[in-house]
Structure formats: structure tokens, C-alpha cells
């Protein structure tokens, strides 16, 4: 018996909104050490940017992301600042 190759992963284009939002969260890996937490937060922030989710102040508390080396308030400010830059770029 043999195993099948893994499915092909389709990546987002570099200039897409999804890629920009996920990159914001990936850049905060020193404060959010668990990769799965970063993926969940990235998805939740993408939903927020598209108008379907909660703001970062609520998301960080409700998603139970493990935060290390920074307070939730400071992390919220960093994320909000970066999201505003992404929203304002065409």
C-alpha cells in the first residue's frame, strides 16, 4: 500500500488582502508563538477587514490567543495600526 501525495496548496497572490492581513499576524510571531493561534487570528482579522467580524480588541480576548511578552492592549494597538495601513492602501 502506498500513500498519496498531499493536495496542492493554492497560495494567495502577494498583493491580495488575505495575504496582507495574514502577513501582519505572522510579523507578530514573537508575541504570538503558536502557529495555529496566528492562523485563527489571521482569519478572524480578515473577516473584520471585510466587514464580517469583531474588532481586534474583542478578537484577541474571545479567540483565546496565547500572548507572550506584551499586554493585550499594546498588541491590540499594534494590530489596529497595521490594519488601518492595509485598509487605506489601494
C-alpha positions as CSV (number, residue, x, y, z in Angstrom):
1,X,0.0,0.0,0.0
2,X,1.3,3.5,-0.8
3,X,0.3,6.9,0.3
4,X,-1.0,9.6,-2.0
5,X,0.9,12.9,-2.3
6,X,-0.6,15.8,-0.3
7,X,-3.0,18.1,-2.0
8,X,-1.6,21.1,-3.8
9,X,-1.9,24.3,-1.7
10,X,-3.1,27.3,-3.5
11,X,-1.4,30.4,-2.2
12,X,-2.9,33.9,-2.3
13,X,-1.3,36.5,-4.6
14,X,1.2,38.8,-2.8
15,X,-1.0,41.9,-3.3
16,X,-4.2,40.3,-2.1
17,X,-6.0,41.5,1.1
18,X,-5.8,38.0,2.6
19,X,-2.0,37.8,2.2
20,X,-1.6,41.3,3.7
21,X,-3.7,40.5,6.8
22,X,-2.0,37.2,7.4
23,X,1.4,38.8,7.0
24,X,0.5,41.3,9.8
25,X,-0.1,38.4,12.1
26,X,2.9,36.5,11.0
27,X,5.1,39.5,11.8
28,X,3.9,39.3,15.4
29,X,5.2,35.8,15.9
30,X,7.4,36.9,18.8
31,X,4.3,37.9,20.7
32,X,2.0,35.1,19.4
33,X,4.3,32.0,19.4
34,X,1.7,29.3,18.5
35,X,1.3,29.0,14.7
36,X,-2.3,27.8,14.9
37,X,-3.2,30.8,17.1
38,X,-1.7,33.1,14.4
39,X,-3.8,31.3,11.7
40,X,-7.0,31.7,13.6
41,X,-6.3,35.3,14.4
42,X,-5.4,36.0,10.8
43,X,-8.7,34.5,9.6
44,X,-10.6,36.5,12.2
45,X,-8.9,39.7,11.3
46,X,-9.6,39.1,7.6
47,X,-13.3,38.7,8.4
48,X,-13.1,42.0,10.4
49,X,-11.4,43.8,7.5
50,X,-14.1,42.6,5.1
51,X,-16.8,43.8,7.5
52,X,-18.0,40.5,8.9
53,X,-16.1,40.2,12.2
54,X,-15.3,41.9,15.5
55,X,-12.6,44.5,16.0
56,X,-9.2,43.4,17.2
57,X,-9.9,44.4,20.8
58,X,-12.7,41.9,21.0
59,X,-11.0,39.3,18.8
60,X,-7.9,39.0,21.0
61,X,-10.0,38.3,24.1
62,X,-12.5,36.0,22.5
63,X,-10.1,33.9,20.4
64,X,-8.0,33.0,23.5
65,X,-4.7,33.6,21.7
66,X,-1.6,32.9,23.8
67,X,0.2,36.3,24.0
68,X,3.8,36.4,25.4
69,X,5.9,39.5,26.2
70,X,3.3,42.2,25.6
71,X,0.0,43.2,27.0
72,X,-3.3,42.7,25.1
73,X,-3.8,46.4,24.9
74,X,-0.4,47.0,23.3
75,X,-0.9,44.2,20.9
76,X,-4.4,45.5,20.0
77,X,-2.8,48.9,19.2
78,X,-0.2,47.4,17.0
79,X,-2.7,45.3,15.1
80,X,-5.1,48.1,14.7
81,X,-2.4,50.4,13.4
82,X,-1.3,47.8,10.8
83,X,-4.9,47.1,9.7
84,X,-5.5,50.8,9.2
85,X,-2.5,50.9,6.9
86,X,-3.8,47.9,4.9
87,X,-7.3,49.4,4.6
88,X,-6.0,52.7,3.4
89,X,-3.8,51.3,0.7
90,X,-5.5,50.7,-2.7
